[in-house]
Amino acid sequence: MQSKISTFFKSSPSLGQESPSSRNLFDAFLSSSEIESGSNSKASEKHDYKDKLTKLEQAECSKVLNKKRNYAQLHLEVGQFNFLWRTCTTCGFKYAPGVEDDEKVHKTFHKNYTHGIPFKGWRSERIIDSLEKGRIILVQDGDPLAQKNKVQDVVHMMEMELGDGWILNKHCKVYLFISSQRLSGCLVAEPIKRAYRILSSSKDEKCNLSAKEKGRNSTTLQFGGVSLQREIVKRNSVKSPVEESFDGVILSEDEAQPAVCGIRAIWVTPSNRRKHIASNLLDAARKSFCTDLIINRTQLAFSQPTSLGKALILSYTKTGSFLVYTTADID
């Protein structure tokens, strides 16, 4: 009986102490609550991330809608040739518009092409003729390198209009016209063996031919004392074989003539044309090409001329039948 009473009045554990069973239950509760709170936090983080992403997308869409539309044309470069290049209609130079360096180079080249390459002169010049508007100098194959380089610059200008790769060779004599400290014109001459006289129909012959054709095509009808004449006029006239062969000329190989000077090319800057510069260059070549011999105008031979070149030749030689030569006639 006493033992039961003692057990009943035994002191209980303090509040600060916990029984093992209660501690285990508390730890299990904490661990389960932590797991649930972790899963809940992860889920809330995912939900917050989705909300933020949705808000950002909506903000971007609103920016795009509020932004003014840009209709600037875009180009796709995939290796096209001359995609952004422009060719000057006057000098033929190709450049990229809007590029500062290209614009500057084109401006310089355009001025040199239209007015002439700047030229201050050389100490030792072979002056052929001195005129009021300028002077003519001669450059040959054995001259200093600086003079040859200047000739190459002029030839490069000529090639823009006359074609490249054929104007100059080592046997050529180059006549340069200098005016206002610029190279305004150039003539390239070479020695040849023979040339051929061309045959061209004159204007009088064309007029006579047209009159004869009208006479052939006309018919006369007689009604008593009344005479009616009908003429058939062809609107689209067909070119004769003479005009189709060589720009209005025919070559005759059987009529080869001895010749010594061939005018390979002649060129004048566009701003200095129709000022008799080409005629002055031809005069200088006639007087100085051969030693102790002045060549007659009609004895100058020319390479295949352009339309402008032919007009110059006809005006200079005063005849429609001039001499031409080919590469096979070069000495």
C-alpha positions in Angstrom: 0.0 0.0 0.0 2.9 2.3 0.8 4.5 1.7 -2.5 1.4 2.7 -4.4 1.1 5.8 -2.4 4.8 6.7 -3.1 4.3 6.1 -6.7 1.3 8.4 -6.8 3.1 11.3 -5.1 6.3 10.9 -7.3 7.4 14.2 -8.9 6.4 14.6 -12.6 9.0 15.6 -15.2 9.8 19.4 -15.5 8.3 21.5 -18.3 11.7 21.9 -19.9 12.1 18.2 -20.3 10.4 16.1 -22.9 9.8 12.4 -23.1 11.4 10.5 -25.9 8.0 9.5 -27.3 6.8 13.1 -27.3 10.1 14.3 -28.9 9.8 11.7 -31.6 6.3 12.7 -32.4 7.3 16.4 -32.5 10.2 15.7 -34.8 8.1 13.7 -37.2 5.6 16.6 -37.2 8.3 19.1 -38.0 9.8 17.0 -40.8 6.4 16.5 -42.4 5.6 20.2 -42.1 9.0 21.1 -43.7 8.3 18.8 -46.6 4.9 20.3 -47.1 6.2 23.9 -46.8 9.1 23.1 -49.3 6.7 21.7 -51.9 4.4 24.6 -51.4 7.3 27.1 -51.7 8.4 25.4 -55.0 5.0 25.5 -56.3 4.6 29.2 -55.4 7.9 30.0 -57.0 6.8 28.3 -60.2 3.6 30.2 -60.1 5.4 33.5 -59.5 7.8 32.8 -62.4 4.9 32.1 -64.8 3.2 35.3 -63.7 6.4 37.4 -64.2 6.9 35.8 -67.7 3.3 36.5 -68.7 3.7 40.1 -67.5 7.0 40.5 -69.5 5.4 39.1 -72.6 2.4 41.5 -72.2 4.8 44.4 -71.8 6.8 43.5 -74.9 3.6 43.2 -76.9 2.4 46.5 -75.7 5.7 48.1 -76.7 5.5 46.6 -80.2 2.0 47.8 -80.6 2.8 51.3 -79.3 6.0 51.6 -81.4 5.6 53.3 -84.8 6.0 51.0 -87.8 9.2 51.3 -89.8 8.8 50.8 -93.5 12.5 51.0 -94.4 13.4 48.6 -97.2 15.9 45.9 -96.3 18.2 44.1 -98.7 19.7 40.6 -98.4 23.2 40.2 -99.7 24.0 36.7 -100.9 27.1 37.5 -103.0 25.4 39.4 -105.8 27.7 41.2 -108.3 27.6 45.0 -107.9 24.7 44.8 -105.5 25.3 48.3 -104.0 27.4 49.7 -106.9 26.5 52.7 -109.1 28.1 53.6 -112.4 28.6 57.3 -113.3 27.0 58.0 -116.7 29.8 60.6 -117.5 33.0 59.0 -116.4 32.0 55.4 -116.1 33.4 55.0 -112.6 31.8 52.5 -110.3 31.4 53.4 -106.7 29.2 52.8 -103.6 26.9 55.8 -103.0 26.8 56.9 -99.4 30.3 55.6 -98.6 32.5 58.6 -97.9 35.7 57.1 -99.3 34.1 56.0 -102.5 32.3 59.3 -102.9 35.7 61.1 -102.5 37.5 58.9 -105.0 34.7 59.2 -107.6 34.7 63.0 -107.2 38.5 63.1 -107.9 38.3 60.7 -110.8 35.3 62.5 -112.3 37.1 65.9 -112.3 40.3 64.3 -113.8 38.2 62.6 -116.5 36.2 65.6 -117.6 38.9 68.3 -117.2 42.2 66.4 -117.4 44.8 64.9 -115.0 46.7 67.6 -113.0 50.2 68.1 -114.5 52.8 70.6 -113.2 55.4 69.7 -115.8 58.8 68.0 -116.0 62.3 69.5 -115.9 63.2 67.8 -119.2 60.3 67.9 -121.6 60.3 67.1 -125.3 58.2 70.0 -126.5 56.9 69.5 -130.0 54.7 72.6 -130.4 53.8 75.6 -128.3 50.4 77.2 -128.7 48.5 80.0 -127.1 46.2 77.6 -125.3 48.8 75.1 -124.3 51.8 73.0 -125.4 52.3 69.5 -126.9 55.0 67.2 -125.5 56.2 63.8 -126.7 56.8 60.7 -124.6 58.6 57.7 -126.0 59.5 54.2 -124.7 63.0 55.2 -123.4 61.9 58.2 -121.3 62.1 58.3 -117.5 59.7 56.2 -115.4 57.8 59.2 -114.1 56.8 60.2 -117.6 55.7 56.7 -118.4 53.6 56.5 -115.3 51.9 59.7 -116.3 51.1 58.3 -119.7 49.7 55.2 -118.0 47.3 57.5 -116.0 46.1 59.1 -119.2 45.7 55.8 -121.0 43.6 54.6 -118.1 41.2 57.5 -118.7 41.1 56.7 -122.4 40.3 53.1 -121.8 37.1 54.1 -119.9 35.7 55.2 -123.3 37.7 53.4 -125.9 38.2 50.0 -124.3 41.2 48.6 -122.4 44.2 46.4 -123.3 45.0 47.6 -126.8 45.9 51.4 -126.8 49.6 51.3 -125.8 52.6 49.2 -126.7 56.4 49.8 -126.5 56.7 51.0 -130.1 54.2 53.8 -129.7 54.9 57.5 -129.5 52.5 59.4 -127.2 51.7 63.1 -127.7 50.2 64.9 -124.7 48.4 68.2 -124.9 48.9 70.4 -121.7 46.5 73.2 -121.0 46.0 75.0 -117.7 48.3 72.5 -115.9 46.2 69.6 -116.9 46.5 66.9 -119.6 43.6 67.8 -121.9 44.3 65.4 -124.8 46.4 62.4 -125.9 47.4 60.9 -129.3 49.0 57.5 -129.6 50.9 56.9 -132.9 52.9 53.9 -134.1 55.1 52.9 -137.1 53.4 50.8 -139.8 54.3 49.4 -143.1 51.1 49.8 -145.2 47.5 50.9 -145.1 44.4 50.6 -147.2 42.4 53.3 -148.9 38.7 53.1 -148.1 35.8 53.7 -150.5 32.8 55.5 -149.1 29.7 56.9 -150.9 29.5 60.6 -150.9 26.3 62.6 -150.3 26.1 63.6 -153.9 26.2 59.9 -155.0 23.5 59.1 -152.5 21.3 61.9 -153.8 21.8 60.8 -157.4 21.0 57.2 -156.4 17.8 58.3 -154.7 16.8 60.3 -157.8 17.4 57.3 -160.0 15.4 55.1 -157.8 12.5 57.5 -157.8 12.6 57.6 -161.6 12.5 53.8 -161.8 9.6 53.5 -159.3 7.5 56.3 -160.9 4.7 55.5 -163.3 2.8 57.9 -165.6 -0.8 57.6 -166.5 -2.2 59.5 -169.5 -5.9 60.4 -169.7 -6.3 62.5 -172.8 -4.7 65.8 -172.2 -4.3 65.0 -168.4 -1.0 63.4 -167.3 -0.9 61.7 -163.8 2.4 60.6 -162.3 2.7 58.2 -159.3 5.8 57.8 -157.2 6.5 55.0 -154.8 8.4 56.3 -151.8 9.9 53.7 -149.4 9.7 54.8 -145.8 12.0 52.2 -144.4 15.0 52.4 -146.7 17.4 49.4 -146.6 21.1 50.2 -146.2 23.3 49.4 -149.1 26.1 46.9 -148.7 28.5 49.9 -148.6 26.9 51.2 -145.4 26.7 47.8 -143.7 30.3 46.8 -144.2 32.4 49.2 -142.2 30.3 52.1 -140.9 29.8 53.4 -144.5 33.2 52.3 -145.9 34.7 49.3 -147.8 38.2 48.0 -147.4 40.1 47.0 -150.5 43.1 44.7 -149.7 44.3 44.8 -153.3 45.0 48.5 -153.0 47.5 48.5 -150.2 49.6 51.7 -150.1 52.9 52.4 -148.3 52.4 54.2 -145.0 54.7 55.1 -142.1 52.5 56.6 -139.4 49.4 55.0 -137.9 47.2 56.8 -135.5 46.4 54.1 -133.0 44.1 56.2 -130.7 43.3 59.9 -130.1 41.3 61.2 -127.1 40.3 64.6 -125.7 38.7 65.3 -122.3 35.0 66.0 -122.6 35.2 69.6 -121.4 37.9 70.4 -124.0 36.3 69.0 -127.1 35.5 71.1 -130.1 38.5 73.3 -129.4 40.7 72.0 -132.2 42.9 70.1 -129.7 42.7 66.9 -131.7 43.6 68.7 -134.9 46.6 70.2 -133.1 47.7 66.8 -131.9 47.4 65.4 -135.5 49.5 68.3 -136.8 52.2 67.6 -134.2 52.3 64.0 -135.1 52.6 64.7 -138.9 55.5 67.1 -138.3 57.5 65.1 -135.8 56.8 61.4 -136.2 59.4 61.0 -139.0 62.8 62.8 -139.0 63.1 65.3 -141.9 59.7 64.4 -143.2 56.3 66.1 -142.8 53.5 63.7 -143.5 50.6 64.8 -145.6 47.2 64.8 -144.0 45.9 62.2 -146.5 48.9 60.0 -145.8 48.0 59.5 -142.1 46.5 56.1 -141.4 44.0 55.4 -138.7 42.9 52.3 -136.8 39.3 51.3 -136.9 37.5 54.5 -135.9 34.4 55.1 -133.8 31.6 57.3 -135.1 33.2 60.3 -133.4 36.6 59.3 -134.7 35.3 59.0 -138.2 33.8 62.5 -138.1 37.1 63.9 -136.9 39.0 62.1 -139.7 36.6 63.4 -142.4 36.9 66.9 -141.1 40.7 66.8 -140.8 41.6 65.0 -144.0 38.9 66.9 -146.1 38.1 63.6 -147.9 35.8 60.7 -147.6 38.5 58.3 -148.7 41.2 58.0 -146.0 43.7 55.3 -145.0 43.1 52.7 -142.4 45.3 49.9 -141.1 45.1 46.7 -139.0 47.5 45.0 -136.5 49.0 43.0 -139.4 50.4 46.2 -140.9 52.4 47.2 -137.8 56.1 47.4 -138.4 
